[in-house]
């Protein structure tokens, strides 16, 4: 039996920053891989 789309998306693991390992807040239409803190460190 097929899983409903809502169940599928709820079962996905939280997005994790590859630099520091913190869980990131998902944002629609965002393809960023690093968290804001790591991105701000990179820009300095």
Secondary structure, DSSP 8 states (H G I E B T S, - for coil): ----HHHHHHHS---B-TTT--B----TT----S-HHHHHHHH-
